Amino acid sequence: MPLAPHGAPMPLERNQETARDSSATKAAVITAIATVTAAVIAATGAFATGLLQVQSSTSQSPSPTSPQSIGPTASTSSHAVATSEAPGNTIKPSIESKSTAVYLSDLQSVEGEAKAGESKANAKTYKNSIILGYNDCSEDFQVGYNLDRKYRHLQATISPADTTRSGIGIRFMAFLDGKNIADHDLVVGQAKRLDVDVEGGLRLVLLSRIHKVGSDYQTCPSDGDRAVWGDAQIS
Protein backbone atom coordinates (compact mmCIF):
# COMPACT_ATOMS: atom_id res chain seq x y z
CA MET A 1 0.00 0.00 0.00
CA PRO A 2 1.35 3.49 -0.86
CA LEU A 3 2.38 5.59 2.09
CA ALA A 4 0.92 8.96 3.02
CA PRO A 5 3.14 11.86 4.08
CA HIS A 6 5.13 11.23 7.23
CA GLY A 7 5.06 7.49 6.38
CA ALA A 8 1.35 7.00 6.95
CA PRO A 9 -0.56 4.71 4.53
CA MET A 10 -2.38 6.45 1.55
CA PRO A 11 -6.13 6.22 1.74
CA LEU A 12 -7.77 3.60 -0.54
CA GLU A 13 -10.20 6.10 -2.13
CA ARG A 14 -7.39 8.28 -3.45
CA ASN A 15 -5.64 5.30 -4.97
CA GLN A 16 -8.75 4.29 -6.82
CA GLU A 17 -9.32 7.86 -8.04
CA THR A 18 -5.80 7.97 -9.44
CA ALA A 19 -6.39 4.73 -11.30
CA ARG A 20 -9.61 6.10 -12.80
CA ASP A 21 -7.84 9.26 -13.96
CA SER A 22 -5.11 7.20 -15.63
CA SER A 23 -7.69 5.05 -17.48
CA ALA A 24 -9.62 8.13 -18.63
CA THR A 25 -6.41 9.68 -19.92
CA LYS A 26 -5.54 6.55 -21.88
CA ALA A 27 -9.06 6.40 -23.37
CA ALA A 28 -8.86 10.02 -24.42
CA VAL A 29 -5.49 9.48 -26.05
CA ILE A 30 -6.77 6.41 -27.90
CA THR A 31 -9.88 8.30 -29.05
CA ALA A 32 -7.75 11.22 -30.29
CA ILE A 33 -5.43 8.86 -32.17
CA ALA A 34 -8.40 7.10 -33.77
CA THR A 35 -9.93 10.45 -34.77
CA VAL A 36 -6.67 11.68 -36.34
CA THR A 37 -6.18 8.34 -38.13
CA ALA A 38 -9.72 8.46 -39.57
CA ALA A 39 -9.16 12.04 -40.73
CA VAL A 40 -5.87 11.08 -42.44
CA ILE A 41 -7.53 8.10 -44.17
CA ALA A 42 -10.43 10.27 -45.36
CA ALA A 43 -8.05 12.93 -46.67
CA THR A 44 -5.96 10.33 -48.46
CA GLY A 45 -9.07 8.86 -50.11
CA ALA A 46 -10.27 12.27 -51.24
CA PHE A 47 -6.83 13.08 -52.69
CA ALA A 48 -6.71 9.76 -54.59
CA THR A 49 -10.22 10.30 -55.97
CA GLY A 50 -9.32 13.79 -57.15
CA LEU A 51 -6.11 12.54 -58.79
CA LEU A 52 -8.02 9.83 -60.69
CA GLN A 53 -10.55 12.40 -61.92
CA VAL A 54 -7.75 14.68 -63.17
CA GLN A 55 -6.05 11.80 -64.96
CA SER A 56 -9.33 10.72 -66.58
CA SER A 57 -10.06 14.26 -67.75
CA THR A 58 -6.54 14.60 -69.16
CA SER A 59 -6.74 11.31 -71.10
CA GLN A 60 -10.08 12.26 -72.68
CA SER A 61 -8.96 15.68 -73.90
CA PRO A 62 -7.06 15.88 -77.28
CA SER A 63 -3.30 16.11 -77.04
CA PRO A 64 -1.93 19.58 -77.96
CA THR A 65 0.86 17.90 -79.88
CA SER A 66 -1.51 15.71 -81.94
CA PRO A 67 -4.25 17.96 -83.38
CA GLN A 68 -7.24 16.26 -84.93
CA SER A 69 -7.77 16.53 -88.66
CA ILE A 70 -10.29 19.11 -89.82
CA GLY A 71 -12.31 18.63 -92.98
CA PRO A 72 -12.69 15.62 -95.30
CA THR A 73 -10.13 12.82 -95.24
CA ALA A 74 -7.68 12.40 -98.10
CA SER A 75 -8.94 10.37 -101.04
CA THR A 76 -7.23 7.11 -101.99
CA SER A 77 -8.36 7.39 -105.61
CA SER A 78 -5.89 6.65 -108.37
CA HIS A 79 -6.53 10.23 -109.58
CA ALA A 80 -4.95 11.71 -106.48
CA VAL A 81 -2.47 14.58 -106.99
CA ALA A 82 1.12 13.77 -106.05
CA THR A 83 2.76 16.48 -103.95
CA SER A 84 6.23 17.10 -102.58
CA GLU A 85 6.86 18.07 -98.95
CA ALA A 86 10.18 19.74 -99.68
CA PRO A 87 9.89 23.56 -99.36
CA GLY A 88 9.97 25.51 -102.59
CA ASN A 89 9.04 22.56 -104.83
CA THR A 90 6.24 22.96 -107.34
CA ILE A 91 3.24 20.68 -106.87
CA LYS A 92 2.82 18.55 -109.99
CA PRO A 93 -0.24 16.42 -110.81
CA SER A 94 0.40 12.76 -111.50
CA ILE A 95 -0.49 11.23 -114.85
CA GLU A 96 -3.98 9.75 -114.74
CA SER A 97 -3.89 6.09 -115.67
CA LYS A 98 -6.42 3.40 -116.42
CA SER A 99 -6.69 0.62 -113.86
CA THR A 100 -7.30 -2.07 -116.52
CA ALA A 101 -5.78 -2.86 -119.92
CA VAL A 102 -7.63 -1.91 -123.11
CA TYR A 103 -7.14 -3.78 -126.39
CA LEU A 104 -6.44 -1.54 -129.37
CA SER A 105 -8.87 -3.73 -131.30
CA ASP A 106 -11.63 -2.27 -129.09
CA LEU A 107 -10.72 1.33 -129.94
CA GLN A 108 -11.79 3.43 -132.90
CA SER A 109 -8.82 4.39 -135.07
CA VAL A 110 -8.38 8.05 -136.01
CA GLU A 111 -6.11 7.51 -139.00
CA GLY A 112 -5.02 4.73 -141.35
CA GLU A 113 -6.61 1.34 -141.79
CA ALA A 114 -6.18 -2.03 -140.09
CA LYS A 115 -8.09 -5.22 -139.42
CA ALA A 116 -8.89 -6.01 -135.80
CA GLY A 117 -9.46 -9.55 -134.65
CA GLU A 118 -7.93 -13.02 -134.50
CA SER A 119 -4.69 -13.96 -136.24
CA LYS A 120 -2.08 -16.71 -136.00
CA ALA A 121 1.60 -15.87 -135.88
CA ASN A 122 4.61 -17.99 -134.94
CA ALA A 123 2.21 -20.92 -134.31
CA LYS A 124 0.22 -19.00 -131.70
CA THR A 125 -3.28 -17.56 -132.05
CA TYR A 126 -3.94 -14.02 -130.86
CA LYS A 127 -7.63 -13.20 -130.54
CA ASN A 128 -7.33 -9.43 -130.11
CA SER A 129 -4.83 -8.42 -132.76
CA ILE A 130 -4.20 -5.44 -134.98
CA ILE A 131 -3.36 -6.76 -138.47
CA LEU A 132 -1.70 -4.56 -141.08
CA GLY A 133 -1.23 -5.31 -144.79
CA TYR A 134 -4.66 -4.88 -146.36
CA ASN A 135 -4.51 -1.40 -147.87
CA ASP A 136 -2.72 0.12 -150.87
CA CYS A 137 0.77 -1.36 -151.23
CA SER A 138 2.20 1.93 -152.49
CA GLU A 139 2.56 3.16 -148.90
CA ASP A 140 3.54 1.79 -145.50
CA PHE A 141 0.65 0.16 -143.67
CA GLN A 142 -0.31 2.13 -140.59
CA VAL A 143 -3.09 2.87 -138.14
CA GLY A 144 -3.35 5.52 -135.41
CA TYR A 145 -5.19 5.83 -132.09
CA ASN A 146 -5.68 8.62 -129.58
CA LEU A 147 -4.53 7.71 -126.05
CA ASP A 148 -5.79 10.97 -124.44
CA ARG A 149 -2.63 10.98 -122.28
CA LYS A 150 -4.22 8.41 -119.94
CA TYR A 151 -1.99 5.37 -120.48
CA ARG A 152 1.55 4.32 -119.60
CA HIS A 153 2.32 1.10 -121.47
CA LEU A 154 1.89 -0.41 -124.92
CA GLN A 155 2.19 -4.19 -124.89
CA ALA A 156 1.98 -6.60 -127.83
CA THR A 157 3.62 -9.60 -129.44
CA ILE A 158 4.72 -8.67 -132.95
CA SER A 159 5.24 -11.28 -135.66
CA PRO A 160 4.59 -11.88 -139.36
CA ALA A 161 1.45 -13.96 -139.85
CA ASP A 162 2.10 -17.64 -140.44
CA THR A 163 0.78 -17.13 -143.99
CA THR A 164 3.61 -14.71 -144.85
CA ARG A 165 5.87 -15.83 -147.70
CA SER A 166 9.45 -16.86 -147.13
CA GLY A 167 11.87 -14.20 -148.27
CA ILE A 168 9.57 -11.45 -147.04
CA GLY A 169 10.55 -9.31 -144.09
CA ILE A 170 8.19 -7.13 -142.08
CA ARG A 171 9.38 -4.08 -140.22
CA PHE A 172 7.30 -3.19 -137.16
CA MET A 173 7.45 0.44 -135.96
CA ALA A 174 5.54 2.38 -133.30
CA PHE A 175 5.40 6.16 -132.99
CA LEU A 176 4.20 8.27 -130.08
CA ASP A 177 3.42 11.87 -131.09
CA GLY A 178 5.82 11.47 -134.01
CA LYS A 179 8.65 9.90 -131.99
CA ASN A 180 9.81 6.38 -132.88
CA ILE A 181 9.46 4.25 -129.73
CA ALA A 182 9.83 0.76 -131.28
CA ASP A 183 11.49 -0.59 -134.44
CA HIS A 184 11.98 -4.30 -135.21
CA ASP A 185 12.43 -6.25 -138.45
CA LEU A 186 11.16 -9.85 -138.44
CA VAL A 187 10.55 -12.74 -140.84
CA VAL A 188 8.01 -15.54 -140.67
CA GLY A 189 8.62 -17.78 -137.64
CA GLN A 190 10.02 -14.92 -135.54
CA ALA A 191 8.22 -13.03 -132.80
CA LYS A 192 9.08 -10.34 -130.27
CA ARG A 193 7.31 -9.23 -127.11
CA LEU A 194 6.90 -5.45 -126.78
CA ASP A 195 6.43 -3.45 -123.58
CA VAL A 196 6.87 0.20 -124.50
CA ASP A 197 6.48 3.35 -122.41
CA VAL A 198 3.71 5.64 -123.73
CA GLU A 199 3.16 7.74 -120.60
CA GLY A 200 1.76 11.19 -121.33
CA GLY A 201 1.36 10.51 -125.06
CA LEU A 202 -1.61 11.50 -127.21
CA ARG A 203 -1.31 9.87 -130.66
CA LEU A 204 -0.05 6.31 -131.06
CA VAL A 205 0.70 5.12 -134.60
CA LEU A 206 1.51 1.51 -135.51
CA LEU A 207 3.34 1.14 -138.83
CA SER A 208 4.44 -1.96 -140.70
CA ARG A 209 6.55 -2.12 -143.84
CA ILE A 210 6.47 -5.29 -145.91
CA HIS A 211 9.66 -5.73 -147.93
CA LYS A 212 11.87 -8.33 -149.50
CA VAL A 213 14.59 -9.69 -147.28
CA GLY A 214 17.78 -7.70 -147.91
CA SER A 215 15.87 -4.63 -149.06
CA ASP A 216 14.08 -2.00 -147.01
CA TYR A 217 11.86 -0.86 -149.87
CA GLN A 218 8.15 -1.44 -149.66
CA THR A 219 6.79 -4.30 -151.74
CA CYS A 220 3.23 -5.23 -152.56
CA PRO A 221 2.11 -8.02 -150.24
CA SER A 222 0.47 -11.20 -151.36
CA ASP A 223 -2.81 -12.27 -149.82
CA GLY A 224 -1.00 -13.89 -146.89
CA ASP A 225 1.68 -11.31 -146.09
CA ARG A 226 0.43 -9.71 -142.86
CA ALA A 227 1.95 -7.85 -139.92
CA VAL A 228 0.39 -9.08 -136.68
CA TRP A 229 0.41 -6.94 -133.53
CA GLY A 230 -0.79 -9.80 -131.33
CA ASP A 231 -3.11 -8.84 -128.46
CA ALA A 232 -1.93 -5.22 -128.66
CA GLN A 233 -3.11 -3.35 -125.58
CA ILE A 234 -2.55 -0.17 -123.59
CA SER A 235 -2.63 0.17 -119.82
PAVOLUM-346006 format. One record per residue: residue in three letters; y, x, z of N, C-alpha, C in turn. Coordinates in pm, whole numbers. Example, Ala and Ser with C-alpha at 12.3 -4.5 7.8 and 13.67 -1.06 7.14 Angstrom:
BEGIN
aa; n.north; n.east; n.up; ca.north; ca.east; ca.up; c.north; c.east; c.up
ALA; -569; 1319; 780; -450; 1230; 780; -330; 1320; 780
SER; -225; 1285; 708; -106; 1367; 714; 3; 1290; 787
//
This chain:
BEGIN
aa; n.north; n.east; n.up; ca.north; ca.east; ca.up; c.north; c.east; c.up
MET; -119; 86; 0; 0; 0; 0; 122; 88; 0
PRO; 227; 54; -86; 349; 135; -86; 418; 121; 48
LEU; 492; 232; 81; 559; 238; 209; 703; 198; 197
ALA; 754; 129; 293; 896; 92; 302; 973; 210; 352
PRO; 1107; 204; 351; 1186; 314; 408; 1144; 339; 550
HIS; 1162; 466; 590; 1123; 513; 723; 976; 506; 742
GLY; 893; 503; 629; 749; 506; 638; 684; 375; 666
ALA; 761; 266; 669; 700; 135; 695; 639; 80; 570
PRO; 535; 2; 572; 471; -56; 453; 564; -152; 380
MET; 560; -150; 236; 645; -238; 155; 587; -378; 161
PRO; 672; -475; 168; 622; -613; 174; 546; -648; 48
LEU; 447; -734; 58; 360; -777; -54; 438; -855; -158
GLU; 536; -939; -119; 610; -1020; -213; 687; -933; -311
ARG; 750; -828; -257; 828; -739; -345; 741; -669; -445
ASN; 622; -631; -405; 530; -564; -497; 492; -655; -611
GLN; 467; -779; -578; 429; -875; -682; 544; -902; -777
GLU; 667; -908; -719; 786; -932; -804; 806; -817; -901
THR; 783; -698; -856; 797; -580; -944; 697; -585; -1058
ALA; 575; -629; -1026; 473; -639; -1130; 511; -743; -1233
ARG; 569; -856; -1186; 610; -961; -1280; 721; -911; -1372
ASP; 815; -838; -1314; 926; -784; -1396; 873; -689; -1503
SER; 776; -606; -1465; 720; -511; -1563; 649; -584; -1676
SER; 576; -692; -1644; 505; -769; -1748; 603; -838; -1841
ALA; 712; -894; -1780; 813; -962; -1863; 879; -865; -1958
THR; 904; -743; -1907; 968; -641; -1992; 878; -605; -2109
LYS; 750; -586; -2081; 655; -554; -2188; 648; -666; -2291
ALA; 647; -791; -2245; 640; -906; -2337; 762; -911; -2425
ALA; 878; -883; -2364; 1002; -886; -2442; 1002; -777; -2549
VAL; 953; -660; -2508; 948; -549; -2605; 854; -583; -2720
ILE; 738; -640; -2686; 641; -677; -2790; 700; -781; -2882
THR; 769; -882; -2824; 830; -988; -2905; 936; -929; -2999
ALA; 1017; -836; -2946; 1122; -775; -3029; 1061; -695; -3144
ILE; 952; -621; -3112; 886; -543; -3217; 829; -634; -3323
ALA; 767; -745; -3281; 710; -840; -3377; 819; -901; -3465
THR; 935; -933; -3400; 1045; -993; -3477; 1098; -895; -3582
VAL; 1118; -770; -3540; 1168; -667; -3634; 1067; -644; -3747
THR; 937; -640; -3711; 834; -618; -3813; 833; -731; -3915
ALA; 845; -856; -3866; 846; -972; -3957; 967; -966; -4049
ALA; 1083; -925; -3990; 1204; -916; -4073; 1189; -810; -4181
VAL; 1128; -695; -4146; 1108; -587; -4244; 1013; -633; -4355
ILE; 905; -704; -4316; 810; -753; -4417; 878; -852; -4510
ALA; 959; -943; -4454; 1027; -1043; -4536; 1125; -976; -4632
ALA; 1198; -874; -4581; 1293; -805; -4667; 1222; -729; -4779
THR; 1109; -668; -4744; 1033; -596; -4846; 982; -690; -4954
GLY; 934; -809; -4914; 886; -907; -5011; 997; -957; -5101
ALA; 1114; -980; -5042; 1227; -1027; -5124; 1270; -920; -5224
PHE; 1270; -793; -5179; 1308; -683; -5269; 1209; -670; -5385
ALA; 1078; -681; -5354; 976; -671; -5459; 988; -785; -5559
THR; 1014; -907; -5506; 1030; -1022; -5597; 1150; -1004; -5688
GLY; 1260; -956; -5632; 1379; -932; -5715; 1356; -825; -5819
LEU; 1283; -719; -5784; 1254; -611; -5879; 1168; -662; -5994
LEU; 1068; -746; -5963; 983; -802; -6069; 1063; -890; -6163
GLN; 1157; -969; -6108; 1240; -1055; -6192; 1328; -973; -6284
VAL; 1383; -863; -6234; 1468; -775; -6317; 1386; -713; -6428
GLN; 1265; -665; -6394; 1180; -605; -6496; 1140; -706; -6603
SER; 1108; -830; -6562; 1072; -933; -6658; 1188; -967; -6750
SER; 1308; -976; -6693; 1426; -1006; -6775; 1455; -895; -6873
THR; 1435; -769; -6829; 1460; -654; -6916; 1362; -650; -7032
SER; 1233; -680; -7004; 1131; -674; -7110; 1149; -784; -7212
GLN; 1209; -898; -7174; 1226; -1008; -7268; 1350; -992; -7355
SER; 1445; -915; -7312; 1568; -896; -7390; 1545; -792; -7498
PRO; 1607; -804; -7620; 1588; -706; -7728; 1641; -570; -7691
SER; 1570; -467; -7732; 1611; -330; -7704; 1735; -294; -7784
PRO; 1836; -230; -7722; 1958; -193; -7796; 1932; -89; -7902
THR; 1820; -16; -7888; 1790; 86; -7988; 1704; 34; -8101
SER; 1655; -92; -8089; 1571; -151; -8194; 1624; -288; -8231
PRO; 1737; -295; -8303; 1796; -425; -8338; 1705; -504; -8428
GLN; 1706; -638; -8409; 1626; -724; -8493; 1689; -739; -8629
SER; 1605; -760; -8730; 1653; -777; -8866; 1726; -910; -8880
ILE; 1833; -908; -8957; 1911; -1029; -8982; 1899; -1063; -9128
GLY; 1872; -1191; -9158; 1863; -1231; -9298; 1720; -1231; -9346
PRO; 1698; -1260; -9475; 1562; -1269; -9530; 1493; -1136; -9530
THR; 1360; -1137; -9519; 1282; -1013; -9524; 1276; -962; -9665
ALA; 1246; -831; -9677; 1240; -768; -9810; 1124; -823; -9888
SER; 1143; -842; -10017; 1037; -894; -10104; 941; -784; -10141
THR; 812; -821; -10156; 711; -723; -10199; 678; -742; -10346
SER; 764; -811; -10419; 739; -836; -10561; 740; -707; -10640
SER; 668; -706; -10750; 665; -589; -10837; 798; -567; -10905
HIS; 893; -667; -10897; 1023; -653; -10958; 1125; -595; -10861
ALA; 1078; -544; -10746; 1171; -495; -10648; 1248; -375; -10702
VAL; 1373; -356; -10654; 1458; -247; -10699; 1431; -124; -10614
ALA; 1402; -12; -10676; 1377; 112; -10605; 1509; 175; -10567
THR; 1525; 215; -10440; 1648; 276; -10395; 1620; 411; -10333
SER; 1722; 492; -10319; 1710; 623; -10258; 1792; 626; -10131
GLU; 1737; 683; -10021; 1807; 686; -9895; 1900; 806; -9885
ALA; 1889; 899; -9975; 1974; 1018; -9968; 2118; 979; -9996
PRO; 2216; 1026; -9915; 2356; 989; -9936; 2407; 1039; -10069
GLY; 2487; 956; -10135; 2551; 997; -10259; 2468; 970; -10382
ASN; 2340; 930; -10366; 2256; 904; -10483; 2283; 766; -10539
THR; 2276; 752; -10668; 2296; 624; -10734; 2169; 541; -10727
ILE; 2183; 414; -10694; 2068; 324; -10687; 2028; 285; -10829
LYS; 1902; 309; -10864; 1855; 282; -10999; 1743; 178; -10995
PRO; 1750; 75; -11078; 1642; -24; -11081; 1517; 34; -11143
SER; 1402; -6; -11092; 1276; 40; -11150; 1245; -40; -11274
ILE; 1163; 19; -11363; 1123; -49; -11485; 1030; -164; -11450
GLU; 1060; -283; -11497; 975; -398; -11474; 848; -384; -11556
SER; 734; -406; -11495; 609; -389; -11567; 519; -511; -11549
LYS; 436; -534; -11649; 340; -642; -11642; 224; -602; -11551
SER; 172; -699; -11478; 62; -669; -11386; -72; -665; -11459
THR; -82; -728; -11578; -207; -730; -11652; -185; -678; -11793
ALA; -294; -630; -11855; -286; -578; -11992; -277; -693; -12092
VAL; -208; -665; -12203; -191; -763; -12311; -240; -698; -12440
TYR; -330; -765; -12510; -378; -714; -12639; -269; -733; -12744
LEU; -250; -632; -12828; -154; -644; -12937; -196; -754; -13033
SER; -325; -780; -13041; -373; -887; -13130; -325; -1025; -13086
ASP; -279; -1035; -12960; -227; -1163; -12909; -76; -1175; -12927
LEU; -11; -1070; -12976; 133; -1072; -12994; 170; -1103; -13139
GLN; 290; -1154; -13156; 343; -1179; -13290; 413; -1052; -13338
SER; 374; -1002; -13454; 439; -882; -13507; 579; -917; -13557
VAL; 667; -818; -13555; 805; -838; -13601; 832; -763; -13730
GLU; 738; -680; -13772; 751; -611; -13900; 613; -566; -13948
GLY; 599; -547; -14079; 473; -502; -14135; 367; -610; -14137
GLU; 246; -567; -14165; 134; -661; -14179; 5; -595; -14131
ALA; -74; -669; -14058; -203; -618; -14009; -294; -736; -13982
LYS; -424; -707; -13980; -522; -809; -13942; -556; -788; -13795
ALA; -565; -896; -13721; -601; -889; -13580; -736; -956; -13559
GLY; -825; -886; -13491; -955; -946; -13465; -1064; -843; -13443
GLU; -1186; -878; -13477; -1302; -793; -13450; -1326; -694; -13564
SER; -1362; -571; -13525; -1396; -469; -13624; -1491; -369; -13561
LYS; -1574; -307; -13647; -1671; -208; -13600; -1632; -70; -13649
ALA; -1625; 23; -13555; -1587; 160; -13588; -1666; 256; -13501
ASN; -1717; 362; -13563; -1799; 461; -13494; -1914; 393; -13419
ALA; -1975; 293; -13482; -2092; 221; -13431; -2062; 136; -13308
LYS; -1935; 107; -13283; -1900; 22; -13170; -1811; -92; -13218
THR; -1833; -211; -13165; -1756; -328; -13205; -1640; -350; -13108
TYR; -1522; -366; -13164; -1402; -394; -13086; -1352; -533; -13122
LYS; -1351; -623; -13026; -1320; -763; -13054; -1171; -792; -13066
ASN; -1088; -707; -13010; -943; -733; -13011; -872; -614; -13076
SER; -892; -600; -13204; -842; -483; -13276; -722; -517; -13364
ILE; -646; -415; -13394; -544; -420; -13498; -600; -338; -13615
ILE; -611; -401; -13732; -676; -336; -13847; -574; -322; -13959
LEU; -553; -199; -14002; -456; -170; -14108; -529; -126; -14235
GLY; -473; -164; -14350; -531; -123; -14479; -544; -238; -14576
TYR; -473; -348; -14552; -488; -466; -14636; -369; -490; -14729
ASN; -258; -422; -14706; -140; -451; -14787; -127; -351; -14902
ASP; -13; -352; -14966; 12; -272; -15087; -16; -124; -15059
CYS; -98; -62; -15146; -136; 77; -15123; -27; 176; -15162
SER; 86; 129; -15210; 193; 220; -15249; 270; 273; -15128
GLU; 246; 214; -15011; 316; 256; -14890; 215; 277; -14777
ASP; 262; 343; -14670; 179; 354; -14550; 160; 214; -14491
PHE; 46; 194; -14428; 16; 65; -14367; 71; 66; -14224
GLN; 153; -30; -14192; 213; -31; -14059; 240; -173; -14010
VAL; 255; -183; -13877; 287; -309; -13814; 368; -276; -13687
GLY; 466; -361; -13657; 552; -335; -13541; 557; -452; -13444
TYR; 576; -417; -13316; 583; -519; -13209; 699; -485; -13115
ASN; 760; -588; -13060; 862; -568; -12958; 798; -568; -12819
LEU; 826; -465; -12740; 771; -453; -12605; 868; -504; -12498
ASP; 994; -528; -12536; 1097; -579; -12444; 1116; -488; -12322
ARG; 1081; -363; -12335; 1098; -263; -12228; 1027; -303; -12098
LYS; 913; -373; -12111; 841; -422; -11994; 709; -348; -11968
TYR; 671; -258; -12057; 537; -199; -12048; 545; -47; -12034
ARG; 436; 10; -11987; 432; 155; -11960; 326; 230; -12040
HIS; 221; 161; -12081; 110; 232; -12147; 63; 159; -12273
LEU; 31; 237; -12374; -41; 189; -12492; -179; 252; -12487
GLN; -282; 169; -12492; -419; 219; -12489; -496; 159; -12606
ALA; -578; 243; -12668; -660; 198; -12783; -762; 305; -12814
THR; -866; 266; -12885; -960; 362; -12944; -940; 357; -13095
ILE; -895; 468; -13151; -867; 472; -13295; -984; 535; -13369
SER; -1016; 475; -13487; -1128; 524; -13566; -1127; 457; -13702
PRO; -1168; 528; -13808; -1188; 459; -13936; -1302; 358; -13922
ALA; -1288; 244; -13987; -1396; 145; -13985; -1523; 206; -14042
ASP; -1637; 156; -13998; -1764; 210; -14044; -1786; 187; -14194
THR; -1704; 103; -14255; -1713; 78; -14399; -1628; 175; -14482
THR; -1557; 265; -14414; -1471; 361; -14485; -1555; 461; -14565
ARG; -1509; 494; -14684; -1583; 587; -14770; -1581; 730; -14714
SER; -1686; 802; -14744; -1686; 945; -14713; -1583; 1013; -14802
GLY; -1522; 1118; -14750; -1420; 1187; -14827; -1282; 1127; -14811
ILE; -1274; 1021; -14732; -1145; 957; -14704; -1106; 988; -14560
GLY; -985; 1033; -14542; -931; 1055; -14409; -827; 948; -14377
ILE; -815; 916; -14250; -713; 819; -14208; -631; 883; -14096
ARG; -501; 883; -14120; -408; 938; -14022; -351; 822; -13940
PHE; -367; 832; -13809; -319; 730; -13716; -193; 781; -13647
MET; -83; 706; -13658; 44; 745; -13596; 103; 627; -13520
ALA; 167; 657; -13408; 238; 554; -13330; 380; 601; -13306
PHE; 475; 508; -13318; 616; 540; -13299; 677; 444; -13197
LEU; 756; 500; -13108; 827; 420; -13008; 977; 440; -13030
ASP; 1043; 335; -13076; 1187; 342; -13109; 1216; 459; -13201
GLY; 1128; 478; -13301; 1147; 582; -13401; 1092; 718; -13365
LYS; 1044; 736; -13242; 990; 865; -13199; 839; 865; -13210
ASN; 783; 970; -13272; 638; 981; -13288; 575; 1014; -13152
ILE; 488; 925; -13104; 425; 946; -12973; 274; 969; -12985
ALA; 219; 955; -13106; 76; 983; -13128; 55; 1012; -13276
ASP; -33; 1111; -13305; -59; 1149; -13444; -196; 1216; -13451
HIS; -294; 1146; -13513; -430; 1198; -13521; -490; 1165; -13657
ASP; -562; 1261; -13714; -625; 1243; -13845; -776; 1242; -13826
LEU; -843; 1133; -13869; -985; 1116; -13844; -1058; 1075; -13972
VAL; -1189; 1102; -13975; -1274; 1055; -14084; -1381; 964; -14025
VAL; -1455; 896; -14112; -1554; 801; -14067; -1654; 869; -13973
GLY; -1689; 804; -13864; -1778; 862; -13764; -1705; 931; -13652
GLN; -1573; 942; -13661; -1492; 1002; -13554; -1411; 894; -13484
ALA; -1384; 916; -13357; -1303; 822; -13280; -1227; 899; -13172
LYS; -1114; 844; -13132; -1034; 908; -13027; -974; 800; -12938
ARG; -980; 824; -12808; -923; 731; -12711; -776; 768; -12686
LEU; -687; 669; -12700; -545; 690; -12678; -502; 629; -12545
ASP; -415; 697; -12475; -345; 643; -12358; -206; 705; -12360
VAL; -111; 632; -12418; 20; 687; -12450; 128; 620; -12365
ASP; 223; 699; -12320; 335; 648; -12241; 435; 575; -12331
VAL; 463; 448; -12298; 564; 371; -12373; 670; 313; -12279
GLU; 683; 370; -12161; 774; 316; -12060; 918; 310; -12111
GLY; 980; 195; -12094; 1119; 176; -12133; 1142; 153; -12281
GLY; 1035; 150; -12362; 1051; 136; -12506; 1065; -8; -12550
LEU; 1132; -27; -12666; 1150; -161; -12721; 1057; -187; -12839
ARG; 1064; -105; -12944; 987; -131; -13066; 872; -31; -13079
LEU; 751; -85; -13085; 631; -5; -13106; 582; -29; -13248
VAL; 562; 79; -13322; 512; 70; -13460; 382; 149; -13471
LEU; 278; 84; -13520; 151; 151; -13551; 147; 175; -13701
LEU; 116; 298; -13741; 114; 334; -13883; -15; 408; -13914
SER; -75; 374; -14025; -196; 444; -14070; -181; 481; -14217
ARG; -218; 605; -14246; -212; 655; -14384; -353; 688; -14430
ILE; -397; 621; -14534; -529; 647; -14591; -514; 747; -14704
HIS; -589; 857; -14696; -573; 966; -14793; -709; 1032; -14820
LYS; -712; 1109; -14923; -833; 1187; -14950; -837; 1308; -14858
VAL; -955; 1343; -14815; -969; 1459; -14728; -914; 1582; -14800
GLY; -832; 1660; -14731; -770; 1778; -14791; -634; 1750; -14850
SER; -595; 1624; -14854; -463; 1587; -14906; -400; 1486; -14811
ASP; -269; 1500; -14791; -200; 1408; -14701; -133; 1294; -14777
TYR; -151; 1291; -14906; -86; 1186; -14987; -164; 1055; -14976
GLN; -86; 948; -14974; -144; 815; -14966; -231; 787; -15090
THR; -345; 721; -15064; -430; 679; -15174; -463; 532; -15157
CYS; -489; 465; -15266; -523; 323; -15256; -661; 307; -15193
PRO; -672; 225; -15089; -802; 211; -15024; -895; 121; -15104
SER; -1022; 141; -15083; -1120; 47; -15136; -1128; -71; -15041
ASP; -1216; -163; -15068; -1227; -281; -14982; -1271; -247; -14839
GLY; -1337; -133; -14823; -1389; -100; -14689; -1311; 4; -14614
ASP; -1209; 65; -14677; -1131; 168; -14609; -1030; 101; -14514
ARG; -1057; 111; -14384; -971; 43; -14286; -943; 135; -14167
ALA; -823; 123; -14115; -785; 195; -13992; -796; 98; -13875
VAL; -882; 129; -13781; -908; 39; -13668; -842; 93; -13542
TRP; -752; 13; -13484; -694; 41; -13353; -771; -49; -13255
GLY; -886; 2; -13209; -980; -79; -13133; -927; -122; -12998
ASP; -929; -252; -12973; -884; -311; -12846; -749; -256; -12802
ALA; -656; -244; -12895; -522; -193; -12866; -452; -286; -12768
GLN; -400; -229; -12660; -335; -311; -12558; -221; -235; -12491
ILE; -129; -312; -12434; -17; -255; -12359; -23; -307; -12215
SER; 21; -224; -12124; 17; -263; -11982; 132; -197; -11906
//
